[in-house]
């Protein structure tokens, strides 16, 4: 074959071909004109392999450059703001690590700290540096409204404790723990009423208050929702309670919301009892739960600690009496009292608007006695009590300390966590409250000149990234606040969520009109359509999603957000495999044996075939075996067998450099 013709077939020049042939192992001379056809075939094969190697090198160089660039950006972004002191839980969140891991690391460094203990800035800086973060001291910020409410609640509890006119009152018990660990089932077993079937998906969606009688004594229970989105509602439950029951499933152990609940309990200084539930289920392991508690310095009583653990089965009613006995024992030790003869004072634990009854709220009385006809002030609203209803819906004339009641007669819905006080309402309060009447229906507007600049600024930020517009309606204020907080967490660097309207009550015509104009999705949580909106929904092109389960709303929003987020495939390096034996060599499927080096490798990983530190080809692992048993991963130093595809021509001493590909959000 003519050398010029060979160069043309290889899509190169004659001079470049003659220059590269010696590097490929073919020395035909710098002035060769013709070569043997068989030699030409071998040259073509070697040239193709060389081109593949060049492409792999370029790909690896590009990947390495990308990783280096990402690391540089990462280094620039690894800064965290810390005040003079920070709790261990908050510190773990900033370091993006598990709180149990951080506690263990602190212990290794001689620092014994629990979830809610604080560490100073200097100590935090040293630990943060070990985690690869740079700390920046932030100035103390002004207290937010929620902090003020928190402070007011604590002051109220202290005032009640100091009262020397106190008479014994029922203990207020909060049931806390992870979703689906059986909180509502426990209350169901205690109350002997079927509440679970009335809850959507078996998950408590609102904070509820109930009273039960045990041994001729009343106990008030607060049921706090377990889903992550209801963090604020759990904290409010902790702030108004006297005793906590921490419920943990025996077949599941401690979960993120369990640790969060423990943090609230320790923060509020609540005495608590651990109820280890679901002991009737297969896989239940009470000792495992106790071990996990001990790992975070909560040693069970029968392990020499102070934490009382009661194994129960809420489903079968097993050991429920023993659990209540422990609650009453705590009440006897703590001696909960309150003055019943003074002006009443309490905390709003739920608030919503009822079509027939108007603004209604559930209040837990802390001190004094609330009666029908009393004038009350709650935050920015006020009213005269027209009716009081207990948790069963029965009308009552008065409510004493530790009693939860629904109140009617308010001018507008109060905020959850607000303090109710019995007092005469003066004219200035009436005027102020009237301005706050529309608090329950918040709609963004740019017509207000005072907020025009901030609105424009917000608009500029949103224009720089894709945004999902939504309208959200809920039946209760606590649920709306928690839902909005959860939705905001779904925002990413390149995709935002624009809540153009939020409010309480059913979906209305104005909601649908606004959504249609803005191209927004309407979400309804525990609400229905108004009659006019129902008719309108058939003719308007508006997407409407209604649900009684928070998961469904969040999953739908998350699904829509994924279509807005720009992503890229990023290689995540794994270990290497040194080939010790080749049993089968085929591009469709090869079988080799080898030893893992550097780090673990996993099933379904991809790899580059390396020979003499040069990339030869690429392929994928389809199966891993150790001692003829299929496994998902193989750790460093372990010998194993592999089924691989995509390469051929394997040799002993070749290296498979393994990696996985992950879809990650691109930096905006």
N, C-alpha and C positions, 0 to 999 in steps of 0.2 A: 504493500500500500504506500502511496505517496504521502510524505510527511505533511505536506500542505493540506491534503484532503483530510488527514487525521485531525489536524488543527481545526479545520472548518467544522468537522463533526463534533468536536469538543467545545465549539464556540469560543475559541481563543485564537491568538496569532501564532504563527510558526515560531517566532523568536521567543515568546513566552513559554511555548510548549517545550522547546529545546532547553530553556533555562531551568524549568521545574522538573524535567524528567530525572536528572541525577538525584534530586531530593526524594523522589518516589522509588529510587532503586533501579533505574534504567539508564545506562550510560551508552547511548548510541552515537555519540560524537556531536560536536557543535555544527558540523557541516553535512550531516546526513540528509539524503534526499528521499530514499525509499527504505521501508522496513518490512519485515515478514508479517503476514496477516495474523498469525497466532500471537506474535509479540504485540501487534496493534490491539488485539482483543484484551490482553493482560494490562496494557497501558490504559485502555478505556475503563476497565474495572478499578484499577488503582486510582485513576483520576477522579472517578465518581466518589470513591471512599475519601479521597483527599478533600474534595469539595464539601462532603458531608461533615468532615472534621472541622473545616474552616467555618462552616455555618454554626456548628456546636460551640466552637470557641467564641465566635462573635456573640452568640446567645448568652453564653456564660459570662462574658465580659460585660454585656449589657445588664444582665441580672445583678452582677456584683456591683456595678456602678449605681444601679437603682437602689440596692440595699444600703450602699454607703451613703447615698443621698438621703435615704429615709432615716438612717441612724443619725446623720447630722441634724436633720430636722427634729428628730426625736430628742436629741440632746438639748436642742434649743427650747423645746416645749416642756422638758422635765423640770418644771418649777411649780412649787406649791406654796400657797399662802397659809401661814400659821400665826395665831395671836400669841400672847404671853403664855397661855396654857391651852392644851387641847386634850379631849378625852381619847382613850384608846380606840373606841369604836370609830369616832370621826377621823382619827389619824389613819386607821386601817383603810377607810374609804378613800382618803386622799392618796394613799400609797397604792391603791388598787390591789389590795391583798386581802385574804381572809383574816378576820379578827383573831381566830384561834391561832393562826400562823404567827401573827404579830405578837400575841401574848407569849407564845413559846419562844420567840426570838428575844423578847424583852427579858424573859426568865434566864435565858442563856447568858445574858449580859448583866445578870444580878439585879434586875428591876422587877419586883413583884407587883403587878398591877392587874386589876380586874377590868371588865368591860367599860365601866363608867368612871374609873379613876382618871385623874388628869396628870399629864406629864408636862414639864416646863419646855420652853422654846429651845433652850440649849441642848437638852437631852433629845428632843424631837429632831433637831438638826442633825445630830450625829447618827441617829438611827435612819433618818431619811437618806443620808448620804450613802449608807450601806445598801439601801434599796435603789440607789441610782437617781435620787431626786435632790434638787437644790431648794432650800427653804428660804422664803422671803417673809419677813415679819410684817404683818398687816396691822393697820390701825384699828382700834376698837370702833365698831359701827354702832349706830343708834339702835336701840331696841325696836324690833319689829312689833306689829300689832299682836302677833301670836305670842311673842315673848312677854308682852305686857299682860296678856290674858293669863299666861302661865304663872306670872308673878302674882297676879290678883287671886288666882285659884289657890296658890300656896299660902298666901296671906290669910285667905278665908279659912283654910284648914288649920292654920296655927291659932287663929282667933277662937275657933270652935274648941280646940284642945285646951286653951287657957281658961275657958269659961268655968267659973266655980258654981254656977247654978245648973250645971248639967245633970240630965237624967239619962239613964241607959237607953241607947237606941240600937236598932238592928245594924249589923255590920254590912257595909257595901262591898260586894265581892265582884271583881272583874275577872272574867275568864279569857285568857290570852293564849296565843300559840299560832302555829302554822296553819295554812288553809288545808281543809280536809283531814285534820287530825282529830276532829270530833267534838268541837266546842259546843255547837248547837245540839248535837246528839246528847252530850252530857246534860245540858240544861233541860232537854226533852225528858231525859230519864229522871231528873230531879223534880221537874214540874208535873211529870206524868201527863203531859199533853203532847200532841204530835205537831211540833213546830217545823221539823226538818222538811216534811212533805210540802209545806207551804212556802219554803224558800226555794228560789230559782237555782236549779242544779245542786241543791243541797248545800249552798253556800250562803251565809248570812250577808245580806247586802246593806243593811242599816244597823246602827247601834240600837239595841233594845234594852229595856229595863224590866225586870220581873221580880216579884216577891213570892217566896215560898215559906212554908211553916215546917219547922223541924223541932221536935221535942218541945212544943208549945212556944217556940221562939221564931221570930221572923228573920229571914235573911234576904237582903236585896241583891240581885244579880244583874251585872251589866254584861251583855254579850257583844264583844267587839269583833268586827269582820276580820278575817285572817288574810285576805288577799293583800299583796304588796301595795296595791293602790290605796289602801285604807290606812296607811301609816299614821296620818294625822288623827284619824278617828280613834285608833288604838291609844295614842298618846293622851287624848282627852279622857278616854276611859280610865287610864292609869292615874290621871290627875285628880279624879273625883272619888276614887275608890279607897277603901281601908285595907283590904286584903286581896291578894291575887291568887288565882289558880292557874298555874302554867301547865297547859296540856300538851303532852308529847306522845306521838304514836309509837307503840312498842316495835312496830315493824318498819319504821321509817327513821327514827332518831331525830337529832337536832337539825333544823333547817334554817335558811336565812331569816324567815319571819319569826322563828323561835328565838334566835339570838337577838333580833330587834326587840321582841317582847321582853326578854331578860334585861335588855338595856333600859327600857322604859320602867320596869319594876325597880331596878337598882337606882335609877335616877330619881324616882319618887320616894324611895326608901320604904317600899311596901313590904310587909311580912308576906310570905307566899308559901304555897304548898304545890308540889309537882304531882300532877295526876298522869300516870303512865297508862295511856288508853290502848284499846284494841289488843288486850292480852289474850283474847280468844282467837285471834287470827293466826294462820300458819306463818311461820317466819318471825313471830313476835319474840323479841329478845330484851327482857327488862334489864339485864346486867349490862348490855351494850349501851342502853340509854344512860344508865348510871355512870358508866365509864366516860361517856361523852360529857356528862355534866361535871365529873371530877376533873376533866381536862381543862375546863374553863373556871376552875377553882370553886365549883359548887358541889362540895362533897356530900353525898347522901348520908342520912343519919345512921343507917346500918353499916356504913363504911367508915364510921368515926367522925363524920361531919355534922352539920347542923341543918341540912336541907331535908325536909320531910317528903318522902316519896310514897305515893299510894298507888299500887297497880290496880287498874279498874277496867271494866268493860261496859262502856256506856250503852252498847247495843243490848247486852244481856242484863244490865242493871247490877253487875257484880261489884261489890265493895263501895257502892255509892254512899251508903250510910256511914261507912268508915271515913270517907272523904269529908262529908258534912260534919262529922264529929271533930275532925281536925280543924275545920274552919271555925266552929264554935269554940274550940279550945283556944285558938288564936285570939278570938274576940274576948274571951274571958281574961286572957293575959293582958291584952292591950287596953281593955275597958273603954270602949267607945261611948262617949256621952255627948249630949248637946242640950242647949237651953231651948225649951219648947214654948216659952211664954213671951219671948221678944218678937220684934218684927222679923218676918220670914226672909230668908236669903237662900238662893239655890243656884244650880248650874244648868244651863240649857244643854241637853244631850242629843236633841234632834229637833229639826224645824222644817216645816213645809207648808204649802198652801193647799187646802182642801176645797174642792169646788162648792160643797155645801156648807162647810163650816168656816171658810176663810183662812186667814193665817193662824196656824196652830203650832204649838211647840211642846216638847216633852221636857219637863224640868225635874231634877232630882233635888229635893229639899235638903239643905245642909243644917240649917238652924231655924228656930222659930216654927210657927204654924201658918200655912197659907190657907186662906178661906175664900169661898165664893163671895164676890163683892169687893175684895181687896183691890186697891189700885197699885199697879206695879210698874217699875221702870226696868227695861232690859237693854243695856247698851244704848243704841240710838232710837229705840222704839219704846212704846208704852202701851198701857191698856188697863181695862177694868175686868177682873175675872168674872166671866159670865157662867162658866161651868168648869168643873174639874172631873176628870175621868181616870180611874185607876188602870193598871195594865191589862185588865180583862175587859175594859170598855164600860165598866159600871160607874154610874155617877156617884161622886162622894162630895161631902160638904167641906171637908178640910184635909190637909196633908201635913203630917208631922215629919221631923227629920228622918232621913234615909228612905223616904217614900217617893217613888217616881209617879208623876201624874201628868196627864195631857191637859194643857190649859187652852181655853177659848176666850176670845175677847180682845186680842191684840190688834193694834192698828196696822202692823206689818210684821213680816217674818224676822225674828232675831237671828243672829249668827250663832252657830254651834260653838259652845264654850263661853258665851256671854253670861254675865252674872245677873240673876234676877233679884231685885230688892223691892220690898213693900214700902212704898212712900207716895205721898201726894204728888201729882204731876202738875208742875207750875206751867205758866203760859209759854215761857221760853223753851221749855222741854217739848211742849206740844208743837211749837213752830219748827223746832229743829227736827223733830221726828217726822213731820209731814214732808220735809225735803228728802228724807231717807226712804219714803214709801216705795220707790221704784228700785230699791236695792236688789230685789229678787230678780229683776229683769235687766240684765246688763247688755247693752248693745254698743259696739264700737262706732264712733262717729268722728269725722274730721271737721265738722262744722264749728266746733268750739275753738275760737281763736287762741285761747290760752294753751290748748294742747296741739295746735297745728304743727309747731316745730318738731315736737317729739313724734307726732304721727308721721311726718315727712321722713324723719330720721329712721323710724322703724320700717317705713316703706322702702327706703333705699337699701336697708339690710336685706329685706325679703326679696327684692328684685335681683340681688346678687346670687340667689340660690332658688331652686325649685321649691314650690310651696303647695301644700294641700289645704284647701279652704274647707272648713267644716262649721256646721251649726250644731250645737249640742243642748238638749233639753233633758232634765232629770226631775224626779218627783220630790227629792229632798235635798236640802242645802248641803248637808254633810257629804252625801254621795256625790253631788255636783263638784264640790271642792276637791274631793279625793280623786274623782275621775279626771278632772282637768290637770291635776298634778301628775297623774300617770300618763296622760296623753303627751304632756310637755316633755316627758322623759324619752319619748319616741323620736324626738327631733334629732337630726344628725348635722354634721358640718355642711353637707351639700343639699339637704332637704329639710324644710321647716314645716310647721303646722300653724295655720292662721285661723284662730277661733274667731270668726266674724260675729258670732252671736252666741250667748250662753244664758240660760235661764231655767226657771222652775215651771212645772206645769205641762199640759199637753202641747203637742205640735200644732201651731196655728197657721192661718193663711199668710201672715206676714213672714213667718219663718220660711215657708216654701218660696214666697216671692223673692226674698232676699237671697236664698240659696240659688234660685234659678238665675238671678242677675249676676251672681258672683261665681257661678259654676261650682258651688259647694255641695258637699254631701251632708245630709241631715241625719244626726244620730239621736235616738230617743232611748233613754234608760228608765225603765219602769213607767213609761208614759204611753198614752194613746193619741189619736188624732182628735182635734175638735171636729164637729160635724162638717163645717165649711172646708176645713183642710182636707178631710177625707175625700170630699167631692173633687177638690182641686188637685189632689194627688193623682187622679186618673188622667188628667189632661196635661199636666205640666211635666216637663222633662227634668225631673229632679230625682237623684238617687236618695233613697230613704232606708235607713237601717235601724230597726227597733229591736231591743233585746232586754231581757231581765237578768242577763248574766254579763258581768263586766268583761270576762275573758273574750267574749264574742266581739264586743265593740273594739277592744284593744287589738285583737288579732286582725280584724278587718282594716283598721287604720294602719297597722304595721305592714300588712300585705300591700296596701296602696302606696305606702312610703317607699317600699322596695323598688317600685317602678320609677320613682323619682330620683333615687340615689345612683350616682355614677360610681361604678365599681371597676376594679382591675384585678387580674389574676396575679397573685404574688407567690413566689416559691418559698416554702418553709423547709430549710435543710434538715435532714435526718442523718442517721449514721451511714457507714459504708459496709459493704459485704466483700470480704476477700474470698474469691472462688477457689475452693480446694479440690473440687471434683466436678467434671461435666458428665452427666449421665445421658442427656439427650440434647441435641443441638438443632433447633428448627426455628424459623422466624415466627411460625404460628404458635409453638409452645416448646420451650426449652426447660430442662430440669437440671438444677445444679445444687451442690452442697457447698457450704462455706461458713465463715466465722464473722460475726458482727463486730465492727470496730467503731470507736468514737462516741456513738450514741445509739439509741434503739432505732429499729426500723419497723414499719407497720405494714399490714396487709393492704393491698390496693395502692401502695406508694408507687411513684414513678422513679426512674433511675437513668443515669448516664453511664455507659460502659467506658471505663477508663483503662488505658494500657500505656504503661511507661509515662503516666501523668498526662497523657494526651486523650481527649474525648474521641471515641470511635463511633458510637451510635447511641440511640435512646430507646427505652422500652418501659414496660410496666410489670409490677409484681401482681400475680393473680392468686397465689396461695403461699402460705408459710407453714412449715411443719417442724415440730420438735419431737423426736422419738416416734415418728410416724403419726403424730397427733396434730391436727390442724389448730393453729393459734392465730390470734389477732396481731400480736407484736412479739418481737424478739429483742431482748436487751443486750447491751454491750458485753462482749466476751463469750457469748453463747453460740454454739454451732447449730446450724439448722439446714433444712432443705427448702428450696424455692421452686415454684413454677413461674416462669416469666415468659413474656411475649414481646415481639417487635425487634429482636436482634438475632443474629446468627454469627457463627465463627468464633464462639466463645473459647477461651483458653484458661487453663489453671493459672493462678496468680493475677488474673484480671480483677479489677475493682468495680463494683456497682455502687456508684455514688447516689444515694437515695434522697428523695425530697417529695413533698406533697404540694399541691397547689390550693390556695385559699382565695376566695373572692373577698376583697376588702374595699372599703370605701375610699375613693380617690380624694386627695386633699384638694379643697376648693381654693 
